[in-house]
Amino acid sequence: MKNKYRILKIIITVIILGLLLSFSLKRFSRQEITDNKISVKMSEKTPVYFVDEKDIREIVKKENPSGKVGDLNIPSLEKKINSLPAVDSANVYLNLNGKLNLDIKQRVPVFRLNKDGKDFYVDEKGIEFPISRTYSHPCMLVTGNVQPDEYEKLAVLVEKIDKDDFSKKYFIGISKSKDSYSLLTSEGNYRVEIGDLDNIDFKVKGFKTFVEKYLVYQDPQKYSMVSVKYQNQIVTTLNPYFKENDSLLKAGKLELAKVPSPTAIAKKTETKPKTTEIKKTHSTSSKPKESTKPKAHSKETKKTEKKTTVPAQSKPKPKPKVKIE
């Protein structure tokens, strides 16, 4: 009998709890989500304003026109907010008091890319998202035909520049021409050619050494390019529009003018066999039976002539003959 009473008590308590729970749920679902009960938090470390709080509230109203808790589809609302291009992640949940919480993390652009006449942002994960009409985030400008598989390496390069005081002072942009990257500088009109995106720390360190030990004593307008893409080498290109470079450029042109061109060397090598052939034909036609080595024995013949002519004319004695020899 005691067991029956216990089972009956358990059943009654479960029924009562179920009725109370259903009543509370009905009451909870009838609650209205007012503006005061909507909490929007932006959880990114760097403040960005691509998504406004007003925009989020409008999305909530569109997803829940009645404004009641029971009509709100939280998974659908969360998916709608995550579909925004500038949103990295969104977490939507309700409290027991009927307060709707929205924790949103926006994408923080690392650089702004101008490619094929279009501008868009790229975050640290290498994900593209469009620019905003109402907000422009200050970041590095990159131009050129940059491929998507290079976005992450390029983001690492920009982050290193932003963290280093020296690099942040000098470099204001990045450009890509064909397969080579160049850093645009704030001083002068020169650019720093780095080649590919490998060994960035070593390349930036080489340029820093060049600036501290040499470039600080020069006019920044003197060069049009400083290349650090070669290992253990820094190659500079003079600016042709800088007046002080005129004498250096003229001297370089004169040195280049002295060097024979490959075409001239080729012409000389081609003309040599032709002239020898003409001489041979001419000599054979005019003097066919002459010996080919008259000049080589000319000195010897002269000496013999002297020796022969002297005895022929005066017939000297043997003693002067020995002195002559």
C-alpha positions as CSV (number, residue, x, y, z in Angstrom):
1,M,0.0,0.0,0.0
2,K,2.8,2.4,0.9
3,N,4.4,1.9,-2.6
4,K,1.1,2.7,-4.3
5,Y,0.8,6.0,-2.3
6,R,4.3,6.9,-3.2
7,I,3.7,6.3,-6.9
8,L,0.5,8.3,-6.8
9,K,2.2,11.2,-5.1
10,I,4.9,11.2,-7.8
11,I,2.4,11.3,-10.6
12,I,0.4,14.1,-9.0
13,T,3.6,16.2,-8.5
14,V,4.6,15.7,-12.1
15,I,1.2,16.7,-13.4
16,I,1.2,19.9,-11.2
17,L,4.7,20.8,-12.4
18,G,3.7,20.2,-16.0
19,L,0.7,22.5,-15.6
20,L,2.8,25.2,-14.0
21,L,5.5,24.9,-16.7
22,S,3.0,25.1,-19.5
23,F,1.3,28.1,-17.9
24,S,4.7,29.9,-17.4
25,L,5.7,29.1,-21.0
26,K,2.5,30.5,-22.3
27,R,3.0,33.6,-20.2
28,F,6.6,33.8,-21.3
29,S,5.8,33.4,-25.0
30,R,3.2,36.2,-24.8
31,Q,5.8,38.7,-23.6
32,E,6.7,41.4,-26.0
33,I,10.3,42.1,-27.0
34,T,10.5,45.9,-26.7
35,D,13.5,48.0,-27.6
36,N,14.6,48.1,-24.0
37,K,14.8,44.3,-23.9
38,I,17.1,44.1,-27.0
39,S,20.8,44.2,-26.1
40,V,23.3,44.5,-29.0
41,K,27.0,44.1,-28.1
42,M,30.0,44.4,-30.5
43,S,32.8,42.1,-29.2
44,E,35.7,43.0,-31.6
45,K,38.9,44.4,-30.1
46,T,39.4,47.0,-32.7
47,P,36.3,49.3,-33.0
48,V,34.7,49.2,-36.4
49,Y,31.4,50.5,-37.5
50,F,30.4,48.6,-40.6
51,V,27.3,47.3,-38.9
52,D,25.2,49.7,-36.9
53,E,23.1,48.8,-33.9
54,K,20.1,50.3,-35.6
55,D,20.6,47.9,-38.5
56,I,20.5,45.0,-36.1
57,R,17.3,46.2,-34.5
58,E,15.7,46.5,-37.9
59,I,16.6,42.9,-38.7
60,V,15.1,41.7,-35.4
61,K,11.9,43.6,-36.2
62,K,11.7,42.1,-39.7
63,E,12.3,38.6,-38.4
64,N,9.7,39.0,-35.6
65,P,7.0,41.4,-36.8
66,S,4.7,40.6,-33.9
67,G,7.4,41.4,-31.4
68,K,6.4,38.4,-29.1
69,V,8.9,36.0,-27.6
70,G,6.9,33.0,-28.8
71,D,7.1,34.1,-32.5
72,L,10.8,34.6,-32.5
73,N,12.9,32.1,-34.4
74,I,16.3,32.4,-32.9
75,P,18.2,30.1,-35.3
76,S,16.7,32.0,-38.3
77,L,17.6,35.4,-36.8
78,E,21.2,34.2,-36.0
79,K,21.6,33.0,-39.6
80,K,20.3,36.3,-41.0
81,I,22.8,38.3,-39.0
82,N,25.7,36.0,-39.9
83,S,24.9,36.4,-43.6
84,L,25.9,40.1,-43.4
85,P,29.3,40.5,-45.3
86,A,30.9,42.6,-42.5
87,V,29.8,40.2,-39.7
88,D,32.3,37.5,-38.6
89,S,30.1,35.7,-36.1
90,A,26.8,36.3,-34.2
91,N,25.4,34.7,-31.1
92,V,21.7,35.2,-30.2
93,Y,20.0,34.0,-27.1
94,L,17.1,34.9,-24.7
95,N,17.1,35.3,-20.9
96,L,14.4,34.1,-18.6
97,N,13.1,37.6,-18.2
98,G,12.5,37.9,-21.9
99,K,15.6,40.0,-22.8
100,L,17.1,39.3,-26.2
101,N,20.9,39.4,-26.3
102,L,22.9,39.7,-29.6
103,D,26.7,39.3,-29.4
104,I,28.1,40.3,-32.7
105,K,31.7,40.3,-33.9
106,Q,32.5,42.3,-37.0
107,R,35.2,41.7,-39.5
108,V,38.2,44.0,-39.0
109,P,39.9,44.9,-42.3
110,V,43.7,44.5,-42.4
111,F,44.0,46.1,-45.8
112,R,42.0,47.6,-48.6
113,L,42.5,46.1,-52.0
114,N,42.1,47.9,-55.3
115,K,41.8,45.2,-58.0
116,D,40.5,45.5,-61.5
117,G,38.9,48.8,-60.7
118,K,37.0,47.5,-57.7
119,D,37.7,48.3,-54.0
120,F,37.0,45.9,-51.1
121,Y,38.4,45.0,-47.7
122,V,40.3,41.9,-46.6
123,D,40.4,40.7,-43.0
124,E,43.1,38.7,-41.2
125,K,41.6,35.4,-42.3
126,G,41.9,36.4,-46.0
127,I,38.1,36.9,-46.5
128,E,36.9,39.6,-48.8
129,F,34.0,41.9,-47.9
130,P,32.7,45.1,-49.5
131,I,33.4,48.6,-48.5
132,S,30.7,50.6,-46.7
133,R,29.0,53.8,-47.9
134,T,28.8,55.2,-44.4
135,Y,32.1,54.2,-42.9
136,S,35.7,54.0,-44.1
137,H,38.2,52.1,-42.0
138,P,41.8,53.4,-42.0
139,C,44.1,50.7,-43.2
140,M,46.9,49.9,-45.7
141,L,46.0,50.3,-49.4
142,V,47.1,47.5,-51.7
143,T,46.9,47.7,-55.5
144,G,47.5,45.2,-58.3
145,N,46.4,41.8,-59.3
146,V,46.7,40.1,-55.9
147,Q,45.5,36.5,-55.9
148,P,43.2,35.1,-53.1
149,D,45.8,32.6,-52.0
150,E,48.2,35.5,-51.2
151,Y,45.7,37.3,-48.9
152,E,46.9,35.7,-45.7
153,K,50.6,36.3,-46.3
154,L,49.8,39.9,-47.3
155,A,47.8,40.3,-44.1
156,V,50.8,39.1,-42.1
157,L,53.0,41.6,-43.9
158,V,50.6,44.5,-43.1
159,E,50.3,43.5,-39.5
160,K,54.1,43.5,-39.1
161,I,54.3,46.9,-40.6
162,D,51.6,48.3,-38.3
163,K,53.4,46.8,-35.2
164,D,56.8,48.2,-36.1
165,D,57.3,52.0,-35.6
166,F,59.9,52.3,-38.2
167,S,57.9,50.5,-40.9
168,K,54.7,52.3,-40.0
169,K,56.5,55.6,-40.4
170,Y,57.9,54.8,-43.9
171,F,55.4,52.5,-45.6
172,I,52.0,53.8,-46.6
173,G,51.0,51.4,-49.3
174,I,51.7,48.2,-51.2
175,S,51.6,47.6,-55.0
176,K,52.0,44.5,-57.1
177,S,53.4,44.5,-60.6
178,K,53.4,41.2,-62.4
179,D,54.8,38.9,-59.7
180,S,56.8,41.4,-57.7
181,Y,55.6,43.5,-54.6
182,S,56.8,47.0,-53.8
183,L,56.3,49.1,-50.6
184,L,55.3,52.7,-51.2
185,T,57.0,55.2,-48.9
186,S,55.9,58.4,-47.3
187,E,59.2,60.2,-48.0
188,G,60.3,60.9,-51.5
189,N,58.9,59.3,-54.7
190,Y,60.9,56.0,-54.4
191,R,59.4,52.6,-53.8
192,V,61.0,49.6,-52.0
193,E,60.9,46.5,-54.1
194,I,60.6,43.3,-52.0
195,G,59.8,40.7,-54.7
196,D,57.8,37.9,-53.2
197,L,56.2,37.7,-49.7
198,D,58.8,35.5,-48.2
199,N,61.6,36.5,-45.7
200,I,59.8,39.8,-45.0
201,D,61.6,40.4,-41.7
202,F,65.0,40.1,-43.3
203,K,64.1,42.4,-46.2
204,V,62.6,45.1,-44.0
205,K,65.6,44.9,-41.7
206,G,68.0,45.4,-44.7
207,F,66.0,48.5,-45.8
208,K,66.1,49.8,-42.3
209,T,69.9,49.4,-42.2
210,F,70.2,51.2,-45.6
211,V,68.1,54.1,-44.3
212,E,69.9,54.5,-41.0
213,K,73.5,54.3,-42.5
214,Y,73.1,55.9,-45.9
215,L,69.7,57.3,-46.9
216,V,69.4,59.7,-44.0
217,Y,72.4,61.7,-45.4
218,Q,70.8,61.8,-48.9
219,D,67.9,63.6,-50.5
220,P,64.9,61.2,-50.6
221,Q,64.2,62.5,-54.1
222,K,67.4,61.1,-55.4
223,Y,66.1,57.5,-56.0
224,S,63.1,56.1,-57.8
225,M,63.5,52.6,-56.5
226,V,65.4,50.7,-53.7
227,S,65.4,47.0,-54.3
228,V,65.9,44.5,-51.3
229,K,64.6,41.4,-53.0
230,Y,68.0,40.0,-53.6
231,Q,69.8,38.2,-50.8
232,N,72.5,40.3,-49.1
233,Q,72.2,43.0,-51.7
234,I,70.5,46.4,-52.0
235,V,70.1,47.8,-55.5
236,T,69.2,51.4,-56.1
237,T,67.8,53.2,-59.2
238,L,68.4,56.9,-59.7
239,N,65.5,59.3,-60.3
240,P,65.9,60.8,-63.8
241,Y,63.9,63.9,-62.8
242,F,66.2,64.8,-60.0
243,K,68.6,67.6,-61.1
244,E,71.6,66.4,-59.1
245,N,71.5,63.1,-60.8
246,D,72.1,64.6,-64.3
247,S,75.9,64.3,-64.1
248,L,75.7,60.8,-62.8
249,L,73.3,59.7,-65.5
250,K,75.4,61.4,-68.3
251,A,78.5,59.6,-67.1
252,G,76.6,56.4,-67.1
253,K,75.4,57.0,-70.6
254,L,79.0,57.8,-71.8
255,E,80.3,54.5,-70.3
256,L,77.5,52.6,-72.0
257,A,78.3,54.3,-75.3
258,K,81.9,53.1,-75.1
259,V,80.8,49.5,-74.8
260,P,80.3,48.0,-78.3
261,S,76.8,46.7,-78.9
262,P,76.3,43.0,-79.7
263,T,75.1,43.9,-83.2
264,A,78.3,45.8,-84.0
265,I,80.4,42.9,-82.8
266,A,78.4,40.6,-85.0
267,K,78.8,42.8,-88.0
268,K,82.6,42.9,-87.5
269,T,82.8,39.1,-87.3
270,E,80.8,38.8,-90.4
271,T,82.9,41.3,-92.5
272,K,86.3,39.8,-91.7
273,P,86.0,36.6,-93.8
274,K,84.6,38.7,-96.7
275,T,87.7,41.0,-96.8
276,T,90.1,38.1,-96.6
277,E,88.4,36.4,-99.5
278,I,88.6,39.6,-101.6
279,K,92.3,39.9,-101.0
280,K,92.9,36.4,-101.9
281,T,91.1,36.6,-105.1
282,H,92.8,39.9,-106.0
283,S,96.2,38.5,-105.3
284,T,95.7,35.4,-107.2
285,S,94.3,37.3,-110.2
286,S,97.2,39.8,-110.4
287,K,100.2,37.8,-109.2
288,P,99.4,34.1,-109.2
289,K,102.9,32.7,-108.8
290,E,104.3,35.1,-106.1
291,S,105.5,33.7,-102.9
292,T,103.3,34.3,-99.9
293,K,106.1,35.2,-97.4
294,P,108.0,38.1,-98.9
295,K,107.6,40.4,-95.9
296,A,108.8,37.9,-93.3
297,H,112.2,37.6,-95.0
298,S,112.5,41.3,-95.9
299,K,115.0,42.1,-93.1
300,E,117.1,39.1,-93.9
301,T,117.3,40.0,-97.6
302,K,118.3,43.6,-96.7
303,K,121.1,42.3,-94.6
304,T,122.3,40.0,-97.3
305,E,122.1,42.8,-99.8
306,K,124.3,44.9,-97.7
307,K,126.8,42.1,-97.4
308,T,126.8,41.4,-101.1
309,T,126.9,45.0,-102.3
310,V,129.8,46.0,-100.2
311,P,132.3,43.4,-101.6
312,A,130.8,44.0,-105.1
313,Q,131.6,47.7,-105.1
314,S,134.8,48.1,-103.1
315,K,135.9,44.6,-102.3
316,P,137.1,45.4,-98.8
317,K,139.6,43.5,-96.9
318,P,138.6,40.6,-94.6
319,K,139.2,42.7,-91.4
320,P,136.5,45.3,-92.0
321,K,134.2,42.5,-93.0
322,V,134.5,40.9,-89.6
323,K,133.8,44.3,-87.9
324,I,130.6,44.7,-89.8
325,E,129.3,41.4,-88.6
